[in-house]
Amino acid sequence: MADPLLDSNFDYQQLDDIIHSRIRLAIMAVLISIDEAEFTFIRDKVKATDGNLSIHLKKLEEADYVSVAKQFIGKKPQTTYKLTTKGRKAFQEYIDRLEGMIRR
C-alpha cells in the first residue's frame, strides 16, 4: 500500500483556510444542518465568547459563506445567520478534500 503522505494528491494546502479554523469549522458544521440560527444558538453550540464568535462570523460573512439578517423583536435585536449557496458548496468541497486525504 502506498504511503498517502507521499502521494502527490495528498495536498493539505488545498484545504480552505477560511473554513480550516476550529471555530469557523464548528460554525459551518452547525449551520449546514439547519436553515438558519440565531447568534446565541451558534455561540452556545460552538462554546465561544461573543467577541470571538463575532470575529469568526464576520470572516465567514466577508467570504460570502454566511449571510446575516438583523431585526428587532419588540425592542430586542435578533441576529440570524445561514449558509449561502457558496458557503454550502465550500463546506462540501472542504469535506470532500478531507475525505480524499484520508482515503489516499
QUIRA-V71373 format. One line per field, one symbol per residue. ss: DSSP state (H for helix, E for strand, C for the rest). phi: phi as a letter, one per 20 degrees, with the letter a starting at -180 (. if undefined). psi: psi as a letter, one per 20 degrees, with the letter a starting at -180 (. if undefined). A space follows every 50 residues. Layout:
ss = ???
phi = ???
psi = ???
//
This chain:
ss = CCCCCCCCCCCHHHCCCCCCCHHHHHHHHHHHCCCCEEHHHHHHHHCCCH HHHHHHHHHHHHCCCEEEEEEEECCEEEEEEEECHHHHHHHHHHHHHHHH HHHC
phi = .ffffeffeecffeffffefcgffffffffffdcfbbfgfffgffemdfg fffgffffffffemecdccdbddmddfcdccbfegfffffffffffffff ffef
psi = pqohiipiinniiipohghlqgghgggghghhirgrqqghggghghlrrg ggggghhgghghikhqqqpprpocjpqppqqqqrgggggggghggggggh hhi.
//
